[in-house]
C-alpha cells in the first residue's frame, strides 16, 4: 500500500498501516485522495488554457483541504475520529440536506481560529481552540518544535525550498504561513464558486495558476515536513525520509 503513495501523500499522511482501522483507515483514505489529486495535477500540463483555469482551482483547494485534514488527523486524532464516527451514522448524508453540518473539518475552526492573546487566560482550559494554525498550536506545536526543524534541515544542500526555509526565524515562518494559507484558500475558492463575472481564463491564466498551485503545494508540504519532527505525530516519518519526499514533491510536473 505505501509503495504506491505519491511523495506528497507520504509526507502528509505518513507511512500507512493497512487493515488496522481507526485513524489508519482515515489516513489511508486521505492518502488515496491526495494521490488522485496529484495525478490530475500532473495531467494539467496537457490541458487547454480554458480547461486549466476551470479545473486547477478545484485541485489546488483539494490539496489544501485534504492536506490540512491529514495533518490534523496526525496531530489530533481525537478530533478526526469523532468526526468519522458521526459520519458513519446511516442518516448522516440526509442530515446534510437540512442545514450546514458541523461534523466535518471546517476551515474556520479547524484550520483557522479567532486570535487568542493569552492561551492560559482561561484557567479552566475547557474550550481551547485546536485549530491547526491557531494560537494554541502556534505555541504548543509550531513554536515549540521550530528549532528542531531547523536543526534537522541544517546540512541539507541543493534544495531551494529548504534553503529558503533555513533563512526564516519562527515569527517570519508562522506569519508567512498564516498569510499564505488564508490568501490561497480565498483565491482558489473564487475559481470554484464561479463568483467572477469575467472569464476564468482572465483571472486564472496559465502562469498565475501554476504559481498558485506551486505555492499551495509548497506550503502544505512544508507543514508535512514540519510534523516529522513533532514527537507525537501519528505515522511519523523518519526525518531523512521526509526530506527525500519533500525534495521529490518539487519535481511534480505542474510545478
C-alpha positions as CSV (number, residue, x, y, z in Angstrom):
1,X,0.0,0.0,0.0
2,X,2.7,2.5,1.0
3,X,4.8,1.8,-2.1
4,X,2.2,3.4,-4.3
5,X,2.0,6.6,-2.4
6,X,3.0,9.8,-4.1
7,X,5.6,11.8,-2.3
8,X,3.0,14.4,-1.3
9,X,0.7,11.8,0.2
10,X,3.5,10.2,2.1
11,X,4.7,13.4,3.6
12,X,1.2,14.5,4.6
13,X,-0.2,11.1,5.7
14,X,3.0,9.3,6.9
15,X,3.7,5.6,6.5
16,X,0.3,3.8,6.2
17,X,-0.6,0.8,8.3
18,X,-3.1,-1.3,6.4
19,X,-6.1,-3.1,7.9
20,X,-5.8,-1.6,11.3
21,X,-8.9,0.6,11.3
22,X,-9.4,3.8,13.2
23,X,-7.1,6.7,12.4
24,X,-5.1,4.5,10.0
25,X,-8.2,3.9,7.9
26,X,-8.8,7.7,7.8
27,X,-5.2,8.4,6.7
28,X,-5.3,5.6,4.1
29,X,-8.4,7.2,2.6
30,X,-6.8,10.7,2.7
31,X,-3.6,9.4,1.2
32,X,-5.5,7.8,-1.8
33,X,-7.5,11.0,-2.3
34,X,-4.3,13.1,-2.3
35,X,-2.7,10.6,-4.8
36,X,-5.7,11.0,-7.1
37,X,-5.4,14.8,-7.0
38,X,-1.7,14.6,-7.7
39,X,-2.4,12.5,-10.8
40,X,-4.8,15.2,-12.0
41,X,-2.4,18.0,-11.2
42,X,0.2,16.3,-13.5
43,X,-2.4,16.0,-16.2
44,X,-3.0,19.7,-16.1
45,X,0.0,20.2,-18.3
46,X,-1.7,18.5,-21.2
47,X,-5.0,20.5,-21.0
48,X,-6.0,23.6,-22.8
49,X,-5.8,27.0,-21.1
50,X,-9.6,27.1,-20.6
51,X,-9.5,23.6,-19.0
52,X,-6.6,24.6,-16.7
53,X,-8.5,27.7,-15.5
54,X,-11.6,25.5,-14.8
55,X,-10.0,22.6,-13.0
56,X,-6.8,23.9,-11.4
57,X,-8.6,26.0,-8.6
58,X,-10.5,22.9,-7.6
59,X,-7.4,20.7,-7.5
60,X,-5.5,23.3,-5.6
61,X,-8.1,23.7,-2.9
62,X,-8.5,19.9,-2.7
63,X,-4.8,19.7,-1.9
64,X,-5.1,22.4,0.7
65,X,-8.1,20.8,2.4
66,X,-7.0,17.2,2.2
67,X,-3.5,18.1,3.5
68,X,-4.9,20.1,6.4
69,X,-7.2,17.2,7.3
70,X,-4.4,14.7,7.2
71,X,-2.2,16.9,9.4
72,X,-5.0,17.4,11.9
73,X,-5.6,13.7,12.0
74,X,-1.9,13.0,12.7
75,X,-1.6,15.7,15.4
76,X,-5.0,15.5,16.9
77,X,-6.5,12.0,16.2
78,X,-9.4,12.5,18.6
79,X,-10.9,15.3,16.5
80,X,-10.9,13.3,13.3
81,X,-12.0,10.0,15.0
82,X,-15.0,11.8,16.5
83,X,-16.0,13.2,13.1
84,X,-15.5,9.8,11.5
85,X,-17.8,8.2,14.0
86,X,-20.5,10.7,13.3
87,X,-20.2,10.5,9.6
88,X,-20.6,6.7,9.7
89,X,-24.1,7.1,11.0
90,X,-26.8,5.9,8.5
91,X,-28.6,9.3,8.5
92,X,-25.5,11.5,8.0
93,X,-26.0,12.2,4.3
94,X,-29.7,13.0,4.9
95,X,-28.8,15.5,7.6
96,X,-26.7,17.5,5.1
97,X,-29.8,18.4,3.2
98,X,-31.4,20.3,6.2
99,X,-28.7,22.7,7.2
100,X,-24.9,23.1,7.3
101,X,-23.5,20.2,9.2
102,X,-20.6,20.8,11.7
103,X,-19.4,17.2,11.7
104,X,-16.6,17.8,9.3
105,X,-13.3,19.6,9.2
106,X,-14.0,23.3,8.8
107,X,-11.6,25.9,7.5
108,X,-12.7,28.4,10.2
109,X,-12.4,26.4,13.4
110,X,-10.1,23.5,12.5
111,X,-7.5,25.3,10.4
112,X,-8.0,29.0,11.4
113,X,-9.4,30.4,14.6
114,X,-10.0,33.7,16.3
115,X,-7.0,35.3,17.9
116,X,-6.2,34.3,21.5
117,X,-4.0,36.9,23.2
118,X,-3.2,34.7,26.2
119,X,-3.6,30.9,25.8
120,X,-3.6,30.4,29.6
121,X,-6.0,33.2,30.4
122,X,-8.9,30.7,30.6
123,X,-7.9,29.0,33.9
124,X,-10.4,26.1,33.3
125,X,-9.0,25.4,29.8
126,X,-12.4,23.9,28.9
127,X,-12.6,25.1,25.3
128,X,-9.1,25.8,23.9
129,X,-9.1,26.1,20.1
130,X,-7.4,23.1,18.4
131,X,-7.1,24.9,15.0
132,X,-4.1,23.8,13.0
133,X,-2.9,27.4,12.6
134,X,-4.5,28.8,15.8
135,X,-2.7,30.3,18.7
136,X,-2.6,27.2,20.9
137,X,-0.9,25.2,18.1
138,X,1.3,28.1,17.4
139,X,2.7,28.0,20.9
140,X,2.5,24.2,21.7
141,X,3.4,22.7,18.3
142,X,4.9,25.1,15.8
143,X,7.0,27.4,18.0
144,X,8.0,24.5,20.4
145,X,9.4,22.4,17.5
146,X,10.7,25.1,15.1
147,X,14.3,24.9,16.3
148,X,14.3,21.1,15.9
149,X,13.1,21.5,12.4
150,X,15.9,23.9,11.7
151,X,18.4,21.5,13.2
152,X,17.1,18.7,11.0
153,X,17.5,20.6,7.7
154,X,20.7,22.5,8.6
155,X,23.0,20.4,6.5
156,X,20.7,19.8,3.5
157,X,22.1,21.3,0.4
158,X,20.9,21.9,-3.2
159,X,17.2,22.3,-2.3
160,X,15.7,25.7,-2.9
161,X,12.7,25.3,-0.6
162,X,14.8,24.1,2.3
163,X,17.4,26.8,1.7
164,X,14.6,29.4,1.8
165,X,13.2,27.8,5.0
166,X,16.5,28.0,6.8
167,X,16.6,31.8,6.3
168,X,13.4,32.3,8.4
169,X,13.0,32.8,12.1
170,X,9.9,31.4,13.7
171,X,7.9,34.7,13.6
172,X,8.5,35.1,9.9
173,X,7.8,31.4,9.1
174,X,4.5,31.4,11.1
175,X,3.2,34.8,9.8
176,X,4.0,34.0,6.2
177,X,2.3,30.6,6.5
178,X,-0.8,32.1,8.1
179,X,-1.0,34.7,5.3
180,X,-0.3,32.2,2.5
181,X,-2.9,29.7,3.7
182,X,-5.5,32.5,4.0
183,X,-4.9,34.0,0.7
184,X,-4.6,30.7,-1.2
185,X,-7.9,29.4,0.2
186,X,-9.6,32.7,-0.8
187,X,-8.1,32.9,-4.3
188,X,-8.7,29.2,-5.1
189,X,-12.3,29.5,-3.9
190,X,-13.0,32.2,-6.4
191,X,-12.3,29.8,-9.2
192,X,-14.6,27.1,-7.7
193,X,-17.7,29.1,-6.8
194,X,-17.9,30.9,-10.1
195,X,-18.3,34.3,-8.4
196,X,-16.3,36.0,-11.1
197,X,-18.2,37.8,-13.9
198,X,-15.2,37.9,-16.1
199,X,-13.8,34.8,-17.9
200,X,-12.0,32.4,-15.6
201,X,-9.1,32.4,-18.0
202,X,-8.6,36.1,-17.3
203,X,-8.1,35.6,-13.6
204,X,-6.5,32.1,-13.8
205,X,-4.2,32.2,-16.8
206,X,-1.6,29.5,-17.1
207,X,1.2,31.3,-15.2
208,X,-1.0,32.6,-12.4
209,X,-2.5,29.2,-12.0
210,X,0.9,27.5,-12.0
211,X,2.2,29.9,-9.3
212,X,-1.0,29.3,-7.2
213,X,-0.6,25.5,-7.4
214,X,3.1,25.8,-6.6
215,X,2.5,28.0,-3.6
216,X,-0.3,25.7,-2.3
217,X,1.8,22.5,-2.6
218,X,4.9,24.2,-1.1
219,X,3.0,25.5,1.9
220,X,1.2,22.2,2.7
221,X,4.3,20.2,2.1
222,X,6.4,22.3,4.4
223,X,3.9,21.7,7.2
224,X,4.1,18.0,6.3
225,X,7.9,18.2,6.7
226,X,7.5,20.1,10.0
227,X,5.3,17.4,11.6
228,X,8.1,14.9,11.1
229,X,10.0,16.5,14.0
230,X,6.9,16.6,16.3
231,X,7.3,13.8,18.8
232,X,3.6,12.7,19.0
233,X,2.8,12.8,15.3
234,X,0.9,9.7,14.2
235,X,2.6,7.6,11.5
236,X,5.7,9.7,11.9
237,X,8.3,9.6,9.1
238,X,12.0,9.4,9.7
239,X,13.2,12.9,9.1
240,X,15.5,11.8,6.2
241,X,12.6,10.0,4.6
242,X,10.5,13.2,5.0
243,X,13.3,15.4,3.5
244,X,13.5,13.0,0.5
245,X,9.8,13.2,-0.1
246,X,9.9,17.0,0.3
247,X,12.5,17.1,-2.5
248,X,10.6,14.7,-4.7
249,X,7.5,16.8,-4.4
250,X,9.3,19.7,-6.1
251,X,9.6,17.5,-9.3
252,X,5.8,17.3,-9.8
253,X,5.2,18.2,-13.4
254,X,2.9,21.2,-12.9
255,X,5.4,22.8,-10.6
